Amino acid sequence: MHNFRVTTLPNSIRLVSEYLPYLQSFSLGFWINVGTRDESINNNGISHFIEHMVFKGTKKRSAKRISEEIESYGGYINAFTSKEHTCYYSKGLPKNLGRTFSVLSDMIQNPLFKDHHIKREAGVVLDELKDIDDNPEELIYDKFEEVIFRGNSLSLPVIGVEKNIKKFNSGELLKYHNDNYNRNKLLIVASGAVSHDELIKLAEKYIERNSIAQNKKRQNFNPKKADDLIIEKDFQQVHTILGRTTYGLKNERRMMIKVLSAVLGQGSSSRLFQAVREKLGITYQIHSFLNSYYDTSAFGIYYSTNPKQTTKVLEIVNREMQKLKEKKISERELQRVKEYLKGSTLLSLESTTNRMIRMANAMLYFGRVITIEEFLKKIDYVTVKDIFEVANEVLDNEKLIKVILKSSGESLKIAA
């Protein structure tokens, strides 16, 4: 028995909730269907910048009051921007649901965008940008997606670029906000000790009847030839991603890639972790990943190691990929990986925030809540034959590209 309820109000706002009576807290998220993918080179970073500016105050509340109204009652408030969505969320006690809803709804509807606030926050975001540039483990993922998604707005970094961050002004932010923060792009999701009927009343009370904007169609992703990239900076280690684009969230074969990724490099019992770290001890970090969007995903293998060991690690990675292309995995290994994926999924549901995010993503991508049982069955449906087929398709050396961050003093061979 599931306690999901979904309601579309007459004013087009969608509400989704999951009632968990055994909890003494809730997570509430206001999701705006806009992100980096809706930007251009000229305004890249504006979605993320607005996420910051929304916290700077409204006509009713100062920045300090926004924080105090949540934190003074034991709550937590935060936000994040992704390439396809922006989310403002809070965690709190059931008696404070109304207060929390009032604060979040005020923030997203009535930001002030004062020029002196914009100038000050630009400094904060630029500092965040520099943090990313100084952190190779973050920087390499931005560069990898820049390469493989070339020609599409998915290639743009969420944080944006310095010249745009410095030039954002009140008029530009207001226009982007008015164009995108509308009722038909708003999804409100809650999980925990929440009443769906109360959410409906709160939405009717606090959400203004602003005009519905015409949804701008996102550019479909069409893969283009990608080339290897080497970036030279003052790094102690060599950081590498070997990967490519593959199936997006809407494609049924994506789950096969997810399981393949787990076989390769997710968890300390995975093939790459055992072959590179446990047996040889020549890297601290090595794992595979699958970052998925509506119509494509970024699949890859990341590792960092001493410059002298880079070639050796790459040889082992290629050897392990070749094994998967030449010989089917055993039923026993497949079952172990499935249990790992199912277990990590179920453990993540201990958090109401994770549950809220999971429901929101399902609604935004599939238009319905996908039950955990349905998701687990999709994992179980993957077969040994499926893994063998997608390994030969996805692990094609001719289609895998390398992004490498290294010290300018190091000479490396990047050929496989």
N, C-alpha and C positions, 0 to 999 in steps of 0.2 A: 504494500500500500504506500503510495507516494503522496506527499502533502504539497504538491505543486499546484499553483493556481496562476492562470494567465488571463489578463483582462486588457482589452483595448478600449479606452475611453472615447466618448463622442468627439473629444478634441484631438484624437489621433495618438495620444500618448499610450505607450504599452507598459503595463505593469506585470512583473513576474515575481512570485514569492514562493518560498519553501518554508513551511512551518515545522520547526523542530522543538517540540514541547519540553524536551529534557534539558534544554540549554537555558542559561540565564543571560544571554547576550544576543546581539544581532549584528549583521553586516549589511549596510545599505549602500548601493552604488548607483550613481547617475551616469549613464553611458551616452556619449555623443558619438554618432556615427561619422566621425571625421578624424583624419590623421594625416601623417606625412604623405600618404598616397594621393591625397587631394590637393597637394601643393605643387608649385612649380619651382624652377631654379631661382626665380626672382623673389619668392616669398618663403623658400624652404626654412623651416624652423618655426613658422608662425603658430602652428597648432600647439607645439610644446611651449612656446612663449606665452600664449594665452592661458594655458594651464597654470603657469606661474602667476600671471597677472590676476587671475580670478581670486586668488587668495589675498590680494592687496586691498580689498575693501569694496563695499557697495554703498548705496545711498543710505542704507539702514545700519550697516555694520562696518567698523574699521577692521583692519587686518588683525589687530590684537583681539578685538571682540569676537571675530570669527573663531579664533583658536580657543579663547576662554570659554565660549558657550558650549564647546564640545569637551575640552579637557577638564574644565572645572566640575564636570559631572562624571568624570571617570572614563570619558570616551577618547577616541583616536580618530584623526582625520588626515587624509592624504590624497594623492592623485597620481596618475601616470598617463603618458601619451605613448601610443604605439603607431605603427605605420598605417593602421586602418581604423583606430578608435582612440577616444579620449575618455578616461574614467575618473570621476571624483567619488570617493568613498569614505565611509566612516564606520567605526565599530563602537557599539555602546550597549547600555543596559536598556531593557524593554521599556521602562517608564520614561526614557528620554527619546523615544522614537520620534515623537512630534517635534521636539526641539531640534533634533538632528536633521529631520526632513526640511524644516524651515530654513536652517542654515545653508544646507546644500542647494536647495532650490533658489534661495536668494543669490548665492554666489554665482551660479551658472547663468542666471537671468539678468542680473543687474550689476555687472562689474563696472567700475568707474573708468578705468584706463586713463588715469591722470598722467600727464606728461612727466612730472617729476618722479612718479612711481615707475614709469616705463624706463626712464634713464637709469634709475637705481637698480632695477631688476635686470637690466641688460648687463650690468656688471656682474651680477650673480650668475647669470646664464653663461657669460663668457668664461667665468671661473670654472663652471661645470664643464664647459667645452675643453678647457685646458687640462682638467683632470682626466678626461677621456683620452686626450692626446698623450698624456703622460702614463697612461695605463695600457700597455700593449694587449692585455687580455680583453679589453673592451674595444680598443681601436681596430684590432684586426677583423672583428666581426662587421664593423661598419664598412671597412675597406673591401671585405669579401663580398658583401651584398651590393656595394657600389659597382663591382666588376661584373658579377653574374646577372644583375638586373639592369644592366646598361640599356639606356633608351627608354626606361620606364621610371615613373616617380618612386617606385619601390627602391630604386637605387639611392635615393636621397637619405641622408642621416636624420634621425628623429630630432636631434638637438639643433640642426640647422648649421649655418656657416657664419663666420664672424661678421662679414660685411652686411648680411641681412639682420643679424641680431642688433647691430649698432644703428641701423636705420629705421627700425620699427617705430611707428608713431601712433598716436591716439586714433587718427582717422583710419589708418590701415587696419588696426586691430578691431575697431568698431565694425567696419564693413565685413571683415571675415567672420566676426562673431555673429552679426546679424544674418549673414548668408548661411551659416551652418548650425547655430545653436537654436534650432527650431523644434517645434513639437514633433514633427514627423521624423526627426533624427534622434529623438530622445527615447531611451529605454531605461526604466527604473527597475532595479532588481534588488531583492532582499532575501537573506537566508538567516534562520535562527528563530528566536522567540518573537515572531512578528505576526500581526494579524493582517491578512490581505484586505479585509474590509476597511481597516484603519488606514492602510496605504492608499486605498481609493479615495477616502475622505480627505486625506492630506494632499493628494495630488489635485483634487478638485478645489481645494482651498488655496494652495500655494503656487500652482502652475498657471501663469498668465495665458490668456487666450491670444497669443501673438500669431501673426500670419504664418502659414505653412509655406516653406520655401520649396522651390522645384529642385528635386534631387539631381545633382550633376552626375552623369554617368562616368564611372571610373574607367580609365584606359585599361583595356585587357593586356595582360602580359604576354608578349611574344618573344621567346628567347632569341638572343643574338649571339654570335660567336664571341666568346670571352677569352682574354689572354692572361697569362700569368702576370703577377705584379710583385715587384720587390720594393719595399720601403726601407730606406736607411735612416736610422735614428740612433740615439745613444742608448742601446739596450744591452743588458748583460747576457740575456738568453736569445736564442733564435726562436721566434714564434711562427708557426705555420698552420694554415688551413688548406686542406686538400678537399675539394668538393665541387658541387654543381647545383643546378636547379632540377626540381623534380615535381611530382604531383602535389597539387594544392589540397586544401581542406575539403573541397567538394568532390574530390575524386576518390572512389572506393579503394583504389590501389595504394593510397597514402598509408593505410594501416600496415600494409606489407612492408613499406619502407621504414615505418616506425619500428617494427619488429626487427628488421634487418639491422637498423642502426643500433638497437639494443644488443644484438648478437655481437656486433663489431666492437662497440666501445662505450656501453653504458653500464656502470657498476664495476666493482672490483673483480668480478668473476668473468667479465667480458674478455673476448679474445685479445684485443689490443692491450688492455691493461695487464693481462697475464704475460703476454709475449714481450712487451717493451719494459714495463715497470717492474713486475715481479721477478721475471727470469733474468733480466739484464741490468735493471736498476739504472737506466740511462735517461729517464725522464721522470719528473714529478707529476706533470699534468699530461694526460692523453685521454681523449674521449671523442665520441661521435655525437652529432646533434641533428635535429630536424626542426627548423623554424618555419612554421607554416602560415600561409596567407590564403586568401579566398581561392585563387586560381594557380598558385605555384608555391613551392617550398624551397628553402635553402637547406641542402643536405651537405654535411661535411664532417671531416675529422680534424680536430685541433690538437696540437701538441706544442710544448716548449721544451727546449733542451739546450745543452752546451753546444756551441758552434761546431766543435769537433765531432759531435755525435749525430748531427743533423742528417747526414747522408745515410748513416746506419739505421736511424729510426725510420726514414722514408723507405728504405729497402724492406724493413719488416712490415710496415703498413701495406706496401704493395704485395708482399708475400701473403699476408693474411687475406687481403681482398681476392687475390688469385685463388686461394684455397676455396673461398666461398663460390667462386665461379666454376671451379672444376669438380667439386664434390658436394653433394647435398649434405646439409647438417643432419644430425641424428634427431630422432623424435624426442630423445631424452633432453638434448640441449635446447630444442625448440620449446619444450614444456617448461624447462627451467626459466627461459627468457620470458615466456608468457606470464609465469607466476611472478616474476620480478616486476613486469609492467603492471599487472593487475594489483599487486601489493602496494606499489608506490602510488598508484591512483587512489586506492582505498585509504591509504594513510593520509594523503593530501586532504581528504574529506573531513578530517578531524577539525579543520579550520573553516569557520563560516565564511571568511573572506574568500578562500579558495572555492568554496561551493558557490558563492555568489558570482565569482568570475567565470566559473565553469558554465553556469546557467546562462549568463550574459553572452558568452561566446557562442553557445548553441543557438540562442535566439537570433543573434546577429548574422550568423552564417547559414543556419538551417531553418530559421523561422519557427522553431519549436524547442522545447526542453527535451534533451536526450537523457534518458534514465541511465543510471550507472550500470544496470543490468544489460541494457542494450550495448553500451560501450564495451563492457567486458566480453560480450558475445562476439563483437567484431574482432577482438584480439584472438579469441578461441578459434575463429573461422580461418585464420591464417595457417597455411599448410607448409610442409617441407618443400613441396614443389613450388609454391608461391615464392619462398625465400630464394630458391635456386634461380627462378626466372628473373626476379627483380634484381638479384645480385649481378647477373649477366647483363642486365639492361643499365642499371644505375652505376655500377662500378666499372664502366667502360673507360679505360685509361685515356682514350682520345678525347673524351668529353669532360674529364676532370681537370680543373684548373688549380693552380697554387697561388696563394697569397702569403708572402713571407715578410716578416719584420725582422730586421737584423741591424747590427752595428755597422757603421760605414767602413770600419776597418776590416771586416770579415769578407772573404771571398768564398762564395758557395756555388755549388752546382745544383740547379733546380730540376734538371731533367730526371724523369722517373727511371 
